Amino acid sequence: MAEPLFQKVLVANRGEIAIRVMRACRELGIKTVAIYSDADNKALFAMYADEAAHVGPAPSSQSYLNIEKIVEIAKSTGCDAVHPGYGFLSENYRFAQRCEEEGITFIGPSSYVIEKLGSKIESRKIAKSSDIPTVPGTVDAVSDVEEAIEVGRRIGYPALIKASAGGGGIGMRVVNSEDEFKEALESTMRMAGSAFGDSSVFIEKYVLNPRHIEIQILADNFGNVIYVSDRECSIQRRHQKLIEEAPSPIMTPELRKRMGEAAVRAAKAVGYSNAGTVEFIYSDGQFYFLEVNTRLQVEHCITELVTGIDLVKEQIKVAAGLPLTIKQEDIAIRGHAIECRINAEDPLNDFAPSPGKIRRYRSSGGPGIRVDSGVHTGYTISPFYDSMISKLCAYGADRDEAVARMKRALYEYVVIGVTTNIPFHKAIMENEEFEKGNLSTKFIEDNNIIAAVKGVLERDSVKGATLASALDNDEIVVAAITAAVSSYMANIAEVDSKKQSKKGSK
C-alpha cells in the first residue's frame, strides 16, 4: 500500500464539515485529529476522529477561532497538515501564515493569496486587470460622503455600499438616493470596522434581481487551473444561501465556458492553488465578477454529485504537492443536483435560530439522496454556533427528477425537538416559478414564500399536535412518517400529471 499523503491531519472545524473532511482522510489512509469546545465534548465529529483535543470554552472566539491554541494542538499531536473546512478560520490569512511558520501544511491557498483575495477591493482590481466584467462602481475605497454622492450620480441608483472585508451578507447597504448616502456610508463603515477590523468600503451599482452563479475551480502548485462546474445559488435570505443547484438552470455550454475561463484567469492572476470558488452575478445576459472564496464551499456536495469528483480528496492531494490529474477536457457534467440547507430555525419568526435538544431524528435516504450531517437523536443544537442540521442533497438524471427526489426526501425527513426550516424548503420545491427555474436573489420575497410556508404547515400532518405527541411515542413517529410519505406520493402524482400534460401539448 502506498504511503499516505500526510500522516495526520487536524481538522480545524466542527459539525458536518469536520466529518466530511475526516471521511476523505480515512479513505486516503490519513489519521485525523478533531478539536472540540465545551459545547461539543460529546459531538459526533469528535468521536469520529482518531484523536480529539479540547480547544476551549463554548464561545468560538475562545475555541474555534483561537489560532495559537489550534496550532499548539496540531504540533502536540504530531499533525503535518491542517484542514480548515469552511467558516471559522478557513479564510483567515493569519491562521494559514501561522501554519506555514510552524511547517504545518495548510490545506488551502497560501496565506498571501488568502490575504490578497480577502479584500473585495483587491479582488475587483484583479478581476478588472484580468479582463473579467465587474459591476460599475469604484475601484478604490470610499470614505468621503461627497465622493460617494458623485459616484452615485455617475452609476445611478440604487447603489450598493459593500465592506471590503465583508462576507455572509454582513456590511452591505443599499442606497436609493443621495439623501441616504451620509448615514448609510457612516453606518456601513462602522459595521465593517466592528465585524472585520477593516472599515474600508466601496460602492457599486446595485443590480436588481440578479442570479447568483459560482464556478468551482481546482488549481495545483504547477500552474494548472481548471473550472469544474457551475452552481446556482440565487435563493438567499439576507445574502445568505439557502438552496443551491448544479448546474444552473440557465447554463449553456457556451456561457459555462466563458464564465469558467474568466474564473481561471482570476485564479492564475494571483497564483491560486487548491480548491476555490469564483462568484458572479448574472443579469440580462451579462455576468459580473463578485468575489473569490478561498476555501471549500458548503455547497461543494452538489458539484461532486454531478461530476463524480471528490473535491476534498483533490484538496488534500494538491496540498501534498501533487499535480492535478484531471484535465479540463476530462470534466463531464451528468444529471442535476440540488442542495437544501436544513437548519434549526423558524422561517415564520424571521428565521430565528432554534437551539435545543433533538428528541427524534430520522434523515432521508433512497435513490439519489445524500445527507451530510453531524447530528443524531439526543444531540443538542448549540446557541453558540451555526444552526445547520445537515446538507440535504438530491441527484437526478435531470432537474425534474432531482426536484421530485428532493420533495420525497423532505417529506421523509423527521426532526423533533427543535423547529426547522424543512417546511420552507417544501414550499420552494412546490413553487411553480422554482419548477420552471425562474430564480433570482429576490426569489423569496417575489414569490411570497413565507405565506406558502404557513400553508405547508397547515397541510402537513407531521407538524402541529401529531408531531408534538410523537416526542415519546414511537408508534406516532411511524404514523407521522407514513402520513408524510402519503403526502409525498400525492405530490409525485401531480408531477407525473404535469409531465403528461407537457407531452400532450407537444
Salt bridges, closest charged atoms under 4 A:
GLU16 OE1 - LYS391 NZ 3.21
GLU27 OE1 - LYS313 NZ 2.61
ASP38 OD1 - HIS54 NE2 2.52
ASP40 OD2 - ARG14 NE 2.70
ASP50 OD1 - ARG26 NH2 3.86
GLU51 OE2 - LYS8 NZ 2.59
GLU68 OE2 - ARG98 NE 2.79
GLU72 OE2 - LYS69 NZ 3.76
GLU91 OE1 - ARG295 NE 2.89
GLU101 OE1 - ARG98 NH1 2.99
GLU102 OE1 - LYS75 NZ 3.23
GLU102 OE2 - ARG98 NH2 3.18
GLU122 OE1 - LYS116 NZ 3.71
GLU122 OE2 - LYS125 NZ 3.75
ASP140 OD1 - LYS125 NZ 2.86
GLU150 OE1 - ARG153 NH1 3.71
GLU178 OE2 - ARG153 NE 2.61
GLU183 OE1 - ARG173 NH2 2.62
GLU186 OE2 - LYS182 NZ 2.95
GLU204 OE1 - ARG124 NH1 2.99
GLU204 OE2 - LYS162 NZ 3.31
GLU214 OE2 - ARG231 NE 2.68
GLU214 OE1 - LYS241 NZ 2.85
ASP230 OD1 - ARG256 NE 2.61
GLU232 OE2 - ARG211 NE 3.08
GLU244 OE2 - ARG341 NH2 2.69
GLU245 OE1 - HIS336 NE2 2.70
GLU245 OE1 - ARG399 NE 2.67
GLU254 OE2 - ARG258 NE 2.75
GLU261 OE2 - LYS257 NZ 2.70
GLU279 OE1 - HIS212 NE2 2.61
GLU279 OE2 - LYS241 NZ 2.98
GLU291 OE1 - LYS120 NZ 3.04
GLU299 OE2 - LYS241 NZ 2.98
GLU299 OE1 - ARG341 NH2 2.90
GLU304 OE2 - ARG20 NH2 2.74
GLU304 OE1 - HIS300 NE2 3.92
GLU304 OE1 - ARG370 NH1 2.89
ASP310 OD1 - ARG20 NH2 2.90
GLU314 OE2 - LYS317 NZ 3.99
GLU345 OE1 - ARG237 NH2 3.80
ASP350 OD1 - ARG238 NH1 3.05
ASP372 OD1 - ARG370 NE 3.00
GLU401 OE2 - ARG405 NH2 3.74
GLU412 OE2 - ARG408 NH1 3.15
GLU430 OE1 - ARG459 NH1 2.99
GLU432 OE2 - LYS436 NZ 3.37
GLU433 OE2 - LYS436 NZ 3.83
GLU435 OE2 - LYS407 NZ 2.94
GLU435 OE1 - LYS498 NZ 3.22
ASP460 OD2 - LYS426 NZ 2.64
ASP460 OD1 - ARG459 NE 2.86
ASP472 OD1 - ARG359 NH2 2.92
ASP474 OD1 - ARG360 NH2 3.14
GLU494 OE2 - LYS498 NZ 3.77
